[in-house]
């Protein structure tokens, strides 16, 4: 009988150890990049504890962009604007290791995953790189020059059969993808862009729709099938810049107002639900949402802040932690263990 007890005790201890190990491996992680001359990936838990600093192997220096970090399952892509390349990281347990560095045609400002490809928006170009079982192709299988290409590119997003991208010099454009997901042809300007368009900035996509900010016109537009369908003003909050989408809720970070606004979206409607859903110490520079968690990067002079929020079913943002980061941190993404 004692032997049985010992065996049971050993099994229970093993189960407890296994559960503890599994719990340690199931942290939700929030990442940003230092964006310094020697760029680093900064890895935090939702409580704001810095868990890891990993060199990207490249140089930072990007600004006026969103989507500087993209997440796909256990993989991250991080832009290195100063060295004209993108670092690829893989998550193993609760740590990231740099897997490879992919060169880009022009200085990368925004990255996105989709259609089994990594898409890189550069200052003057958009390109696609196929994802293989063992990594990402170092050679682009599709490249196109941007319509304006003056270095004002801001963000890229993935649609059902296209990419959509913004250039702050008043361009919202799409480019087609092949059946395999490679960039093909040349970008085209979407139609029905408002006559008062002034500085398109950030965007977020779902299926075949994209919500796009027109920052200096204080507007958010809905784009579908290569056309702007509707536009909504941002009310009391100035210059909506970057967006995140959670079911019916669209969140815009408003840089000069140092706030986040909440909108309800359905059909062709974009209705402001809360002019101020959260406030910050600096100008928000990027926002992301994933499975009940939102994160915002803001900048204030020589420092940045990373704020983590829980998001309830009514779209209310409750702060979980605020972290101060030296320098102009860029990009933000959420990595969950259930990727």
Secondary structure as the mmCIF struct_conf table of DSSP 4:
data_model
#
loop_
_struct_conf.conf_type_id
_struct_conf.id
_struct_conf.beg_label_comp_id
_struct_conf.beg_label_asym_id
_struct_conf.beg_label_seq_id
_struct_conf.end_label_comp_id
_struct_conf.end_label_asym_id
_struct_conf.end_label_seq_id
HELX_RH_AL_P HELX_RH_AL_P1 UNK A 2 UNK A 24
TURN_TY1_P TURN_TY1_P1 UNK A 25 UNK A 26
STRN STRN1 UNK A 29 UNK A 33
BEND BEND1 UNK A 36 UNK A 38
STRN STRN2 UNK A 40 UNK A 45
TURN_TY1_P TURN_TY1_P2 UNK A 46 UNK A 47
STRN STRN3 UNK A 50 UNK A 55
BEND BEND2 UNK A 57 UNK A 58
BEND BEND3 UNK A 64 UNK A 64
BEND BEND4 UNK A 66 UNK A 66
BEND BEND5 UNK A 68 UNK A 68
STRN STRN4 UNK A 69 UNK A 72
TURN_TY1_P TURN_TY1_P3 UNK A 73 UNK A 74
STRN STRN5 UNK A 75 UNK A 80
HELX_RH_3T_P HELX_RH_3T_P1 UNK A 81 UNK A 83
TURN_TY1_P TURN_TY1_P4 UNK A 84 UNK A 84
STRN STRN6 UNK A 85 UNK A 92
TURN_TY1_P TURN_TY1_P5 UNK A 93 UNK A 94
STRN STRN7 UNK A 95 UNK A 103
BEND BEND6 UNK A 105 UNK A 106
STRN STRN8 UNK A 108 UNK A 114
TURN_TY1_P TURN_TY1_P6 UNK A 115 UNK A 116
STRN STRN9 UNK A 117 UNK A 122
BEND BEND7 UNK A 123 UNK A 124
STRN STRN10 UNK A 125 UNK A 132
TURN_TY1_P TURN_TY1_P7 UNK A 133 UNK A 134
STRN STRN11 UNK A 135 UNK A 136
BEND BEND8 UNK A 138 UNK A 139
BEND BEND9 UNK A 141 UNK A 141
STRN STRN12 UNK A 142 UNK A 145
BEND BEND10 UNK A 147 UNK A 148
BEND BEND11 UNK A 150 UNK A 151
STRN STRN13 UNK A 153 UNK A 158
BEND BEND12 UNK A 160 UNK A 161
STRN STRN14 UNK A 162 UNK A 167
TURN_TY1_P TURN_TY1_P8 UNK A 168 UNK A 170
STRN STRN15 UNK A 171 UNK A 177
TURN_TY1_P TURN_TY1_P9 UNK A 179 UNK A 180
BEND BEND13 UNK A 181 UNK A 181
STRN STRN16 UNK A 183 UNK A 189
HELX_LH_PP_P HELX_LH_PP_P1 UNK A 190 UNK A 190
STRN STRN17 UNK A 191 UNK A 191
TURN_TY1_P TURN_TY1_P10 UNK A 195 UNK A 196
STRN STRN18 UNK A 200 UNK A 206
TURN_TY1_P TURN_TY1_P11 UNK A 207 UNK A 208
STRN STRN19 UNK A 209 UNK A 214
HELX_RH_3T_P HELX_RH_3T_P2 UNK A 215 UNK A 217
TURN_TY1_P TURN_TY1_P12 UNK A 218 UNK A 218
STRN STRN20 UNK A 219 UNK A 224
TURN_TY1_P TURN_TY1_P13 UNK A 225 UNK A 226
STRN STRN21 UNK A 227 UNK A 233
TURN_TY1_P TURN_TY1_P14 UNK A 235 UNK A 236
BEND BEND14 UNK A 237 UNK A 237
STRN STRN22 UNK A 240 UNK A 246
TURN_TY1_P TURN_TY1_P15 UNK A 247 UNK A 248
STRN STRN23 UNK A 249 UNK A 254
TURN_TY1_P TURN_TY1_P16 UNK A 255 UNK A 258
STRN STRN24 UNK A 259 UNK A 266
TURN_TY1_P TURN_TY1_P17 UNK A 267 UNK A 268
STRN STRN25 UNK A 269 UNK A 279
BEND BEND15 UNK A 281 UNK A 282
STRN STRN26 UNK A 283 UNK A 290
TURN_TY1_P TURN_TY1_P18 UNK A 291 UNK A 292
STRN STRN27 UNK A 293 UNK A 300
TURN_TY1_P TURN_TY1_P19 UNK A 301 UNK A 302
STRN STRN28 UNK A 303 UNK A 311
TURN_TY1_P TURN_TY1_P20 UNK A 313 UNK A 314
STRN STRN29 UNK A 317 UNK A 326
BEND BEND16 UNK A 327 UNK A 327
STRN STRN30 UNK A 330 UNK A 335
TURN_TY1_P TURN_TY1_P21 UNK A 337 UNK A 338
#
